[in-house]
Amino acid sequence: MRLFGSRVDDRRKGGDLDLLVELPHLPVDAPWQAARLEARLQQLLGEQKIDVILAGPENANWPIVQEASRTGIPL
C-alpha cells in the first residue's frame, strides 16, 4: 500500500487521503472492493475524503497508477 497525492507534500495542507493498494491481480469486482475499503477506513479514521485505487497487472499502465507507484510512500 502506498500513500500518494497531497498528503505526501509537506507544503500542501489537508487534502484527501489517496491510497494505492497493490495486488497480484485485480478482483473482478475491483470498484466495489475499493469502495468497501474506503468506507471501512472512514469508519476507522473518521469522516474525511479517502480515495482508494486498486492496482494490478491489469491496470499497471494507467497514468494514475504509474504516478502513485512512482511518487507514493510505502506504508
N, CA, C and O of each residue as an XYZ file, in Angstrom:
300
protein
N       0.857     -1.174      0.000
C       0.000      0.000      0.000
C       0.896      1.227      0.000
O       1.930      1.258      0.667
N       0.489      2.229     -0.751
C       1.235      3.485     -0.852
C       0.307      4.673     -0.624
O      -0.837      4.689     -1.079
N       0.823      5.654      0.082
C       0.160      6.938      0.249
C       0.720      7.859     -0.819
O       1.936      7.959     -0.982
N      -0.165      8.535     -1.550
C       0.300      9.443     -2.595
C      -0.590     10.678     -2.626
O      -1.580     10.762     -1.900
N      -0.230     11.622     -3.465
C      -1.042     12.833     -3.613
C      -0.638     13.912     -2.625
O       0.510     13.975     -2.187
N      -1.597     14.761     -2.282
C      -1.308     15.945     -1.473
C      -0.779     15.619     -0.074
O      -0.053     16.426      0.508
N      -1.123     14.474      0.464
C      -0.678     14.128      1.815
C       0.812     13.822      1.904
O       1.358     13.783      3.006
N       1.477     13.608      0.793
C       2.915     13.357      0.831
C       3.721     14.624      0.571
O       4.951     14.588      0.565
N       3.042     15.732      0.360
C       3.693     17.022      0.096
C       3.518     17.907      1.319
O       2.415     18.378      1.598
N       4.612     18.135      2.054
C       4.552     18.934      3.281
C       4.119     20.376      3.030
O       3.641     21.040      3.950
N       4.274     20.870      1.809
C       3.895     22.249      1.507
C       2.391     22.419      1.339
O       1.879     23.537      1.401
N       1.689     21.321      1.128
C       0.235     21.378      0.943
C      -0.433     20.897      2.219
O      -0.019     19.897      2.805
N      -1.444     21.595      2.640
C      -2.148     21.219      3.861
C      -3.442     20.516      3.524
O      -4.143     20.872      2.577
N      -3.740     19.505      4.327
C      -5.020     18.823      4.173
C      -5.097     18.015      2.901
O      -4.133     17.374      2.482
N      -6.253     18.059      2.305
C      -6.490     17.271      1.107
C      -7.015     15.900      1.469
O      -7.095     15.530      2.641
N      -7.364     15.171      0.461
C      -7.895     13.842      0.713
C      -6.765     12.848      0.944
O      -5.596     13.141      0.691
N      -7.128     11.696      1.419
C      -6.193     10.610      1.668
C      -6.242      9.702      0.443
O      -7.254      9.049      0.186
N      -5.143      9.663     -0.313
C      -5.074      8.863     -1.540
C      -4.218      7.635     -1.276
O      -3.058      7.752     -0.881
N      -4.792      6.457     -1.496
C      -4.087      5.210     -1.241
C      -4.074      4.342     -2.487
O      -5.088      4.190     -3.167
N      -2.911      3.778     -2.774
C      -2.763      2.806     -3.846
C      -2.541      1.449     -3.185
O      -1.583      1.269     -2.434
N      -3.417      0.509     -3.463
C      -3.306     -0.846     -2.923
C      -2.867     -1.749     -4.068
O      -3.600     -1.953     -5.036
N      -1.654     -2.288     -3.938
C      -1.073     -3.110     -4.992
C      -1.394     -4.584     -4.738
O      -1.132     -5.122     -3.663
N      -1.966     -5.215     -5.760
C      -2.402     -6.607     -5.667
C      -1.768     -7.430     -6.782
O      -1.403     -6.879     -7.819
N      -1.632     -8.744     -6.587
C      -1.102     -9.574     -7.666
C      -2.019     -9.596     -8.887
O      -1.549     -9.684    -10.021
N      -3.334     -9.516     -8.651
C      -4.340     -9.428     -9.718
C      -5.553     -8.696     -9.177
O      -5.888     -8.822     -7.999
N      -6.204     -7.940    -10.024
C      -7.404     -7.221     -9.604
C      -8.571     -8.193     -9.455
O      -8.736     -9.101    -10.270
N      -9.383     -7.999     -8.409
C     -10.594     -8.813     -8.314
C     -11.588     -8.386     -9.393
O     -11.525     -7.264     -9.894
N     -12.482     -9.261     -9.737
C     -13.492     -8.971    -10.754
C     -14.318     -7.757    -10.358
O     -14.696     -6.943    -11.200
N     -14.589     -7.649     -9.066
C     -15.392     -6.537     -8.554
C     -14.515     -5.452     -7.912
O     -14.830     -4.950     -6.833
N     -13.423     -5.101     -8.580
C     -12.455     -4.145     -8.032
C     -13.087     -2.813     -7.594
O     -12.771     -2.341     -6.502
N     -13.961     -2.191     -8.389
C     -14.552     -0.929     -7.924
C     -15.349     -1.106     -6.620
O     -15.287     -0.259     -5.728
N     -16.078     -2.188     -6.523
C     -16.854     -2.456     -5.310
C     -15.918     -2.673     -4.120
O     -16.179     -2.157     -3.033
N     -14.854     -3.414     -4.305
C     -13.904     -3.682     -3.229
C     -13.200     -2.389     -2.787
O     -12.971     -2.184     -1.595
N     -12.862     -1.531     -3.734
C     -12.241     -0.251     -3.386
C     -13.208      0.601     -2.569
O     -12.803      1.226     -1.589
N     -14.465      0.634     -2.956
C     -15.474      1.410     -2.221
C     -15.666      0.856     -0.808
O     -15.806      1.623      0.145
N     -15.672     -0.445     -0.674
C     -15.814     -1.061      0.653
C     -14.630     -0.699      1.548
O     -14.809     -0.406      2.730
N     -13.424     -0.720      0.986
C     -12.239     -0.348      1.756
C     -12.288      1.120      2.165
O     -11.947      1.461      3.297
N     -12.709      1.985      1.253
C     -12.864      3.410      1.583
C     -13.833      3.592      2.743
O     -13.552      4.345      3.675
N     -14.958      2.917      2.694
C     -15.969      3.035      3.758
C     -15.426      2.538      5.082
O     -15.653      3.161      6.120
N     -14.715      1.429      5.060
C     -14.152      0.884      6.304
C     -13.104      1.821      6.887
O     -13.058      2.023      8.101
N     -12.269      2.389      6.038
C     -11.262      3.338      6.522
C     -11.915      4.576      7.114
O     -11.432      5.111      8.112
N     -13.009      5.041      6.513
C     -13.721      6.188      7.076
C     -14.278      5.856      8.449
O     -14.272      6.707      9.339
N     -14.758      4.641      8.635
C     -15.245      4.229      9.958
C     -14.116      4.258     10.982
O     -14.315      4.674     12.123
N     -12.938      3.816     10.571
C     -11.804      3.743     11.497
C     -11.129      5.093     11.738
O     -10.699      5.387     12.853
N     -11.038      5.910     10.688
C     -10.282      7.160     10.762
C     -11.142      8.398     10.947
O     -10.619      9.481     11.205
N     -12.436      8.253     10.822
C     -13.321      9.404     10.923
C     -13.657      9.943      9.549
O     -13.060      9.561      8.542
N     -14.618     10.832      9.534
C     -15.103     11.386      8.269
C     -14.021     12.241      7.604
O     -13.648     13.301      8.108
N     -13.545     11.773      6.502
C     -12.621     12.505      5.647
C     -12.677     11.864      4.268
O     -13.110     10.722      4.118
N     -12.245     12.597      3.285
C     -12.265     12.096      1.916
C     -11.118     11.113      1.738
O      -9.955     11.451      1.958
N     -11.458      9.890      1.336
C     -10.470      8.840      1.112
C     -10.702      8.273     -0.283
O     -11.822      7.911     -0.647
N      -9.623      8.202     -1.056
C      -9.675      7.595     -2.384
C      -8.755      6.381     -2.391
O      -7.576      6.482     -2.052
N      -9.297      5.245     -2.776
C      -8.531      4.005     -2.855
C      -8.487      3.574     -4.315
O      -9.512      3.499     -4.993
N      -7.279      3.295     -4.776
C      -7.091      2.747     -6.117
C      -6.481      1.365     -5.949
O      -5.424      1.211     -5.338
N      -7.154      0.367     -6.495
C      -6.608     -0.982     -6.506
C      -5.789     -1.137     -7.780
O      -6.256     -0.801     -8.868
N      -4.566     -1.648     -7.644
C      -3.670     -1.767     -8.791
C      -3.196     -3.205     -8.942
O      -2.902     -3.891     -7.963
N      -3.131     -3.633    -10.169
C      -2.610     -4.952    -10.516
C      -2.068     -4.901    -11.926
O      -2.054     -3.834    -12.540
N      -1.622     -6.022    -12.453
C      -1.097     -6.030    -13.815
C      -2.120     -5.537    -14.846
O      -1.749     -5.018    -15.899
N      -3.392     -5.701    -14.536
C      -4.452     -5.329    -15.477
C      -4.554     -3.818    -15.707
O      -5.015     -3.384    -16.762
N      -4.130     -3.024    -14.736
C      -4.224     -1.569    -14.896
C      -2.896     -0.868    -14.602
O      -2.883      0.326    -14.304
N      -1.796     -1.588    -14.681
C      -0.479     -1.011    -14.384
C      -0.108      0.125    -15.332
O       0.738      0.952    -14.993
N      -0.717      0.181    -16.501
C      -0.398      1.241    -17.469
C      -1.262      2.491    -17.292
O      -1.071      3.467    -18.018
N      -2.194      2.488    -16.362
C      -2.999      3.689    -16.118
C      -2.088      4.801    -15.587
O      -1.256      4.541    -14.718
N      -2.225      6.017    -16.083
C      -1.377      7.114    -15.607
C      -1.437      7.316    -14.082
O      -0.405      7.569    -13.461
N      -2.613      7.210    -13.477
C      -2.721      7.419    -12.033
C      -1.981      6.331    -11.266
O      -1.374      6.608    -10.231
N      -2.024      5.118    -11.752
C      -1.313      4.012    -11.098
C       0.192      4.211    -11.246
O       0.941      4.001    -10.292
N       0.634      4.607    -12.416
C       2.069      4.852    -12.634
C       2.579      5.996    -11.755
O       3.653      5.894    -11.162
N       1.809      7.082    -11.672
C       2.201      8.220    -10.836
C       2.235      7.853     -9.359
O       3.182      8.197     -8.651
N       1.209      7.161     -8.896
C       1.154      6.753     -7.487
C       2.280      5.786     -7.154
O       2.851      5.861     -6.066
N       2.607      4.891     -8.058
C       3.709      3.950     -7.842
C       5.043      4.681     -7.771
O       5.919      4.326     -6.983
N       5.183      5.701     -8.600
C       6.438      6.440     -8.672
C       6.629      7.385     -7.493
O       7.730      7.491     -6.953
N       5.568      8.070     -7.093
C       5.703      9.129     -6.075
C       5.202      8.734     -4.708
O       5.466      9.431     -3.728
N       4.480      7.622     -4.621
C       3.877      7.238     -3.346
C       4.881      6.765     -2.307
O       5.977      6.302     -2.625
N       4.470      6.897     -1.064
C       5.284      6.453      0.065
C       4.724      5.127      0.547
O       3.547      5.044      0.898
N       5.555      4.080      0.571
C       5.060      2.781      1.066
C       4.615      2.889      2.528
O       5.274      3.531      3.347
N       3.510      2.263      2.829
C       3.006      2.250      4.205
C       3.254      0.895      4.839
O       2.901      0.682      5.999
